[in-house]
Amino acid sequence: MFVVEVQGGHCGYLATLGALAGGASFFYIPEFGLNIRELVSNVEVLKKKYLQKNSVEGRVILRNEKCSQTYTTEFISEFLREEGQGVFDSRTANPGHLQQGGSPSPLDRIRGTRLANLTLHFIEDSSQKIINNNLINSEELSVVAGFVGGNMTLTPVQQLITQTDFKNRRPKNQWWLQLRELFVALSKGV
């Protein structure tokens, strides 16, 4: 067993998509929390799986860095090792800042250039309106450049304020939380 700690703050996006992409056995995210009952249940599932004939493959559990203050990555690993009763071993991995990437890929560079171009056009258009005395209000001047649904867009900050959970630094509507059901369906039998 490998218990891998991933970054993401109070948002479980990285752990969720990483678990789906990497075929993790379980993942723990702040949106759903973590408790001892879940850990005990997961250990029982893992013991059954490892006790099956010819089951020697390694397994991964992803843990978001903020999913629990009590159940740390080290605690979960030690708990698995102890409760696994020799059926399996457990280790931790924390890729740390490697998760933030290294050199930008060609796609990163292309997207960055396109966003810069979009932003410069916005500045030019806004400046022209101000010069021509067609003053626009400050709310129209406060925008964030980004991607929405795969399209480049400028979103007014006022609109983003209503869509943001500032305390947890994440969107209020997290579309990817629905993927938990997909994960459960795909991981039947772990």
C-alpha positions as CSV (number, residue, x, y, z in Angstrom):
1,M,0.0,0.0,0.0
2,F,1.1,3.5,-0.8
3,V,-0.6,6.5,0.9
4,V,0.2,9.4,-1.4
5,E,-0.5,13.0,-0.1
6,V,-1.5,15.4,-2.9
7,Q,-1.8,19.2,-2.7
8,G,-4.9,21.2,-3.4
9,G,-5.6,23.0,-0.2
10,H,-9.3,22.7,0.8
11,C,-10.3,21.5,-2.7
12,G,-10.2,17.8,-3.5
13,Y,-10.0,18.2,-7.3
14,L,-6.5,17.0,-7.7
15,A,-7.0,13.9,-5.4
16,T,-10.3,13.0,-7.1
17,L,-9.0,13.2,-10.7
18,G,-5.7,11.6,-9.6
19,A,-7.5,8.7,-8.1
20,L,-9.6,8.2,-11.2
21,A,-6.6,8.5,-13.6
22,G,-4.3,6.4,-11.4
23,G,-6.7,3.7,-10.4
24,A,-6.4,4.4,-6.7
25,S,-8.2,2.1,-4.2
26,F,-9.5,5.0,-2.2
27,F,-9.1,8.8,-1.9
28,Y,-9.8,11.2,0.9
29,I,-10.8,14.8,0.2
30,P,-11.9,17.8,2.4
31,E,-15.3,18.0,0.9
32,F,-16.3,14.7,2.4
33,G,-13.9,14.5,5.3
34,L,-12.5,11.4,6.8
35,N,-13.4,9.4,9.9
36,I,-12.2,6.2,11.7
37,R,-15.2,4.2,10.5
38,E,-14.2,4.8,6.9
39,L,-10.6,3.8,7.6
40,V,-11.6,0.6,9.3
41,S,-13.9,-0.3,6.5
42,N,-11.2,0.4,3.9
43,V,-8.7,-1.8,5.8
44,E,-11.2,-4.7,5.8
45,V,-11.7,-4.3,2.0
46,L,-8.0,-4.3,1.4
47,K,-7.3,-7.3,3.6
48,K,-10.0,-9.3,1.7
49,K,-8.5,-8.2,-1.6
50,Y,-4.9,-9.1,-0.5
51,L,-5.9,-12.5,0.9
52,Q,-7.3,-13.5,-2.5
53,K,-5.2,-16.0,-4.4
54,N,-2.5,-14.3,-6.5
55,S,-3.2,-10.8,-5.2
56,V,0.3,-9.3,-4.8
57,E,-0.1,-6.0,-6.7
58,G,0.5,-2.7,-5.1
59,R,-2.3,-0.3,-4.3
60,V,-2.6,3.4,-3.8
61,I,-4.6,5.7,-1.6
62,L,-4.7,9.4,-2.4
63,R,-5.1,11.8,0.5
64,N,-5.6,15.5,0.0
65,E,-3.3,17.5,2.3
66,K,-6.2,19.2,4.1
67,C,-8.8,16.3,4.3
68,S,-8.2,15.9,8.0
69,Q,-5.9,17.4,10.7
70,T,-6.1,14.2,12.8
71,Y,-5.8,11.5,10.1
72,T,-2.5,12.6,8.6
73,T,-0.8,10.7,5.8
74,E,1.6,9.1,8.3
75,F,-1.2,8.1,10.6
76,I,-3.2,6.5,7.8
77,S,-0.1,4.6,6.7
78,E,0.7,3.4,10.2
79,F,-3.0,2.5,10.8
80,L,-3.0,0.4,7.6
81,R,0.2,-1.3,8.5
82,E,-1.1,-2.1,12.0
83,E,-4.6,-3.2,11.1
84,G,-3.4,-5.0,8.0
85,Q,-1.9,-7.5,10.4
86,G,1.0,-8.5,8.1
87,V,-1.3,-9.1,5.1
88,F,0.1,-6.0,3.5
89,D,2.7,-3.3,4.3
90,S,2.1,0.5,3.9
91,R,4.4,3.4,3.0
92,T,3.9,7.1,2.4
93,A,4.8,9.3,-0.5
94,N,4.6,13.0,-0.7
95,P,5.6,14.4,-4.1
96,G,5.4,17.9,-2.7
97,H,6.2,20.7,-5.1
98,L,6.8,18.3,-8.0
99,Q,3.0,18.4,-8.3
100,Q,3.2,22.0,-9.4
101,G,5.0,21.0,-12.6
102,G,8.3,22.0,-14.0
103,S,8.9,23.7,-17.3
104,P,5.7,24.8,-19.2
105,S,4.6,22.5,-21.9
106,P,4.0,23.7,-25.5
107,L,0.3,23.7,-24.7
108,D,0.9,25.8,-21.6
109,R,2.8,28.3,-23.7
110,I,0.1,28.5,-26.3
111,R,-2.7,29.0,-23.8
112,G,-0.6,31.6,-22.0
113,T,-0.1,33.5,-25.2
114,R,-3.8,33.3,-26.1
115,L,-4.8,34.5,-22.7
116,A,-2.4,37.4,-22.9
117,N,-3.7,38.3,-26.3
118,L,-7.3,38.3,-25.0
119,T,-6.3,40.5,-22.1
120,L,-4.5,43.0,-24.2
121,H,-7.5,43.3,-26.5
122,F,-9.7,43.9,-23.5
123,I,-7.3,46.6,-22.2
124,E,-7.3,48.3,-25.7
125,D,-11.1,48.2,-26.0
126,S,-11.6,49.6,-22.5
127,S,-9.0,52.3,-23.0
128,Q,-10.7,53.4,-26.2
129,K,-14.1,53.6,-24.5
130,I,-12.6,55.8,-21.7
131,I,-10.8,58.1,-24.3
132,N,-14.0,58.5,-26.3
133,N,-15.9,59.5,-23.1
134,N,-18.0,56.4,-23.3
135,L,-16.9,55.7,-19.7
136,I,-17.6,52.2,-18.5
137,N,-18.1,51.5,-14.8
138,S,-15.4,49.9,-12.7
139,E,-17.3,46.6,-12.5
140,E,-16.9,46.2,-16.2
141,L,-13.2,46.9,-15.9
142,S,-12.6,44.2,-13.3
143,V,-12.4,40.9,-15.1
144,V,-10.5,37.6,-14.8
145,A,-9.2,35.9,-18.0
146,G,-9.5,32.1,-18.0
147,F,-11.1,29.1,-19.5
148,V,-14.8,28.2,-19.0
149,G,-16.0,25.0,-20.6
150,G,-12.9,24.9,-22.8
151,N,-13.4,28.4,-24.1
152,M,-11.3,31.5,-23.3
153,T,-13.4,34.1,-21.6
154,L,-13.3,37.3,-19.5
155,T,-15.4,36.8,-16.4
156,P,-16.4,39.9,-14.4
157,V,-15.1,39.8,-10.8
158,Q,-18.5,40.6,-9.4
159,Q,-19.8,37.4,-11.0
160,L,-17.0,35.4,-9.6
161,I,-17.6,36.7,-6.1
162,T,-21.1,35.1,-6.1
163,Q,-19.6,31.8,-7.3
164,T,-16.7,31.5,-4.8
165,D,-16.3,29.9,-1.4
166,F,-13.7,32.3,-0.1
167,K,-13.2,30.5,3.2
168,N,-12.1,27.3,1.5
169,R,-10.7,29.0,-1.7
170,R,-12.7,27.0,-4.1
171,P,-15.8,27.3,-6.3
172,K,-19.2,26.9,-4.7
173,N,-20.3,24.6,-7.5
174,Q,-17.6,21.9,-8.0
175,W,-18.7,20.0,-11.1
176,W,-16.1,17.3,-10.5
177,L,-17.7,16.1,-7.2
178,Q,-20.0,14.0,-9.3
179,L,-17.0,12.0,-10.4
180,R,-17.0,10.3,-6.9
181,E,-19.9,8.2,-8.0
182,L,-17.9,7.1,-11.1
183,F,-14.9,6.3,-8.9
184,V,-17.1,4.1,-6.7
185,A,-18.5,2.3,-9.7
186,L,-15.1,1.7,-11.2
187,S,-13.4,0.6,-8.0
188,K,-15.9,-2.1,-7.1
189,G,-13.9,-4.9,-5.6
190,V,-11.0,-2.4,-5.3
